[in-house]
């Protein structure tokens, strides 16, 4: 009986040792994996940035200004948001280029344009909440609009913060505005409309693709405007396209995506001037 009990105790001890060694082995495996990934991810990010920067250097001279006729049209890229593919250093890279003059400038557009765009896109009720909140965010008073929000509202949130009460510095500030959820900001909003041939067309962007801080004017050019804005806004809000404005170059490589805002400058060494560089969601 005593021998059987001792055998049982030894068996339990062996099982505990095996479990302990398995746990230690699992820990070291996890630690090794984490260390490898921590080294691998920054390397991929660096490779992506270098590939995208190289692509921009190659592509920038071939961007066709609006209103300018070229002999070999196929050799030029129109900044209208079309998706292209290119191979850089053996890496396939997807990219698009947009002229920011096709979007509504949050700091320059009249209030009526912002209201019309959001109500046409989201419906009257949701559109009024969002437009009033955006206008309250950027004005310098504490007079709350009917559906908007001022300092007291934002201080009641957890965590709390204050509205800027000034112009937008980054478009991402919209994520702080009352009524702007990540889904609404990034999309897809799944805009649908029937064209002249009665076919259903779908646009799957977010409000980040409708607004900008780099237009610089209170008008839009229809050649670079997203489909919803062309359908919703009155013709008085558009102007003739000519030349190039600030351009948004969005590209993905090595599982990382970046957006680069730049302006073409013939006198500079690179042929363009960087305005802003940041990460972006996948195309």
N, C-alpha and C positions, 0 to 999 in steps of 0.2 A: 504493500500500500504506500509505504514511504517512498519506495523507488519510483512508483508510478507518479506520485505527486512531484518528485524532483524532476522527472522527465517533462511533466507539464509545465513546470516553472522555467525549465531550460528552453522549451519550445516558445513560450511567451517572450522570454528574453531575446531569443533569436529573431522572432518576428519584430520586436521593438527595434532591434539593431538594424534589421533590413529596412524598416520604415524610416528610421533616422537617416541611414545612408542614402536612401532614395530621395529624401527631402533635401539633404545636402547637395546631392547630384543635380536635382532640379533647380536648386538655387544658383549653382554655378553655371548651369546651362542658360538660365534666364539672364544672369549677369553678363555672360559672354554675348548673348544675343543683343542685349541693350547696348553694350559697348560698341558692338559691330554696327548697329543701326545708327547710333549717335555719330559715328564716324562716316557712315555711308550717306546719310541724309544731307549733311552739309556739303559733301562732295557732289552729290547730285544737284543740289541747289546752285552750287558754283558753276557746274557744267551747264546747267540750264541758262543761267545769266550770261555766260560767255557765248553760248550758241545763239541766244536771242539778240544779244548785242551785235554779234557778227552778222546775223540776218538783217538787222536794221541798217547796218553800214552798206550791205549789198542792195537792199531794197530802196532806200531813201532817194537815190538819184532817179529812180524809175517811177516815182509818183507823179501822176499827171494832174496839173492844176485844172480846175474847172474853167471852162470857156476857152481853153487853149487847144488848138488842133495840132495833132502830131502826124507825121508821115506814116510811121509804123505803130499803129494803135496797139497791136498785140504785145509790144515790148513795154507798155506802160501799165501801171496799176492805178485804178480809180479808187479814191478813198471813200467808198460808199458802204463799207461794212461787209463786202464780199469775202468769203472764206477761201484762202489760198493755202497751198502746200509747197514746201521747199525742203531740200536736203542740205544740211550744213554739217560737214565733218562726219558724214555717214549717219547722222541723226535726222529722222523725218520731223519736220517742224510745221505746225499749223499756225496761221496768222490771219489777222484781218486789220484793216486800216480804215478809220473813220475820221471825217472832218467834223470837229466839235461844233461847227456852225449849224449842223443839222439838228442840234438839241436845244432845249430851252435853257437859257442861262438864268440860274436862280437869283443872281445878283443884278441882272440887267432887265429881265423880262417884266412887263407890266403885270400887275396882280391879276388882271382879267385873263391873261394868257395862261397863267399857272392854274387858275380856277377852272377854266374851260378844259384844259388838258386832263386834269385829274378827275373831274366830274364825268367827262366823256369816257375815260378809261375804267373808272371804278364804280360809276353810278353817282347819283346826286348826293345821297347821304354820306357815303364813305369819302367821296371826293371833296365835299365841303369840310369835313373834319380834317382831312389831310391838308388841304390848301390853306385853311384858316390857321392850322398849327404851324405850317411852314412860314407863313407870313408873320405870325406872332414871334416865331423864333428869330427872325432876322431884323424885325423892327426894333427901334431903341426905346420903346415905351413899355409900360406895364398895363396897357389897355387891352384886355382880353377880348378877342373876337368871339362871335356867337358860338362857334364850334372849336375854337382854338385853345391855346394854353400859354400861360405866362409863368413867371418865376415861382409862384406859390404851388403850382401843379408839380413842377419838376422837383421842388424841395420836399414834396410829400412822398416821392418815390423812394424805394430802398434797393440799391444805394441811391442817394439823392445827388443832384447836380443842378447847375444853373444854365439857362439858355444863353446863347452867345449875345443876343440882342444886337447883332451886327451881321455883316455879310458872311456868307459861307466861305470858309478857307479851304476846306476839303469837301468833296461830294459825300464822303462817308459820314459826315456829320448828320446827314439825313436819318441815320440809324438811331440818333438820339431824340428825334422829333416825335411827338405824340402821334400815334397811329401808324408809324412806319415799322413794320415787322421785318425780320430778315427775309422771310418768304416774299414779301412785297418788294423789298429792295432788290434782292438778287433775282427774283423770278423763279420759275416761269409764270407769267400772268395769263398765258394762254388766250391771247387776243384773237378773235376770229371775225372774219368779215367776208361777204360775198362780193366778188369783183363783177365787172361788166358782163362776163361770160357765165355768171351764176355759179362760179366755182368757189368753194370755201378755202380761204387762205388763212394760215395760222402764224402768229408772231408770238414767240415764247421768251421775250426778254423781261426785265424788271424795270422799276422806275429809274434805276441807275443808268439805263440805256436811253432814257427820255430827257434827262436833265444833265446839266454840266455847269462848271464854273469857268469854262474856257472858251465860250462862244464870244464874249466881249461885246455883243450887241443885243438889241431887243427884237431881232428878226431871225428867221431860220432860212436855210437853203433847202429846197425840197429834194435836190439830188442826193443829199446825204441824210435826210430825215428818216427816222423809223416809220414804218407803215402806220401805226396808230396816230402819230402826230399829223401825218398827211391827211388822214381821214377825219380827224376831230377838229383841227384848227381851221379858222377862216383864212382865206387867201391873203387878207391884209397883213397877216403875221409872217408872210414869206417874202423873200427878196431874191433877185437874180444871183445865181452862183457865178463867182469869178475868183480866180486865183486859189490860194489855199489858206486856211486858218490854222489854228492849233490842231494837230493830228493825234489821234489815239491809236497806237500800235499795240495790239494784243496778240501774244504768242505763247505757245505751250511747247515744252521740250523736257525730256527726262522727268515726266510726271509732275512738272511744275509750270505754272502759268504766271506771266507778268504783263502789266500794262504800262506802256511808256507814252507819256504825253510830250510832244516835241513840236518845234516850229522849224520849217525849212529856212535856212539863211545861206545865200549863195556866197557871202563873204567869209564864212567861217571855214576852218580846216576840215571839219566833218561834213559840212553842207547842211547842218541842222543844229538847233540848240535844244537841249533837254529842259523840260519844264517840270516834270514829275515822273518818278519811277516807283512802282509798287507792285505787290503781288495781286493776283486776280483769280477768280474761279475758272474752272476749265471751260474751254470753248465747246 
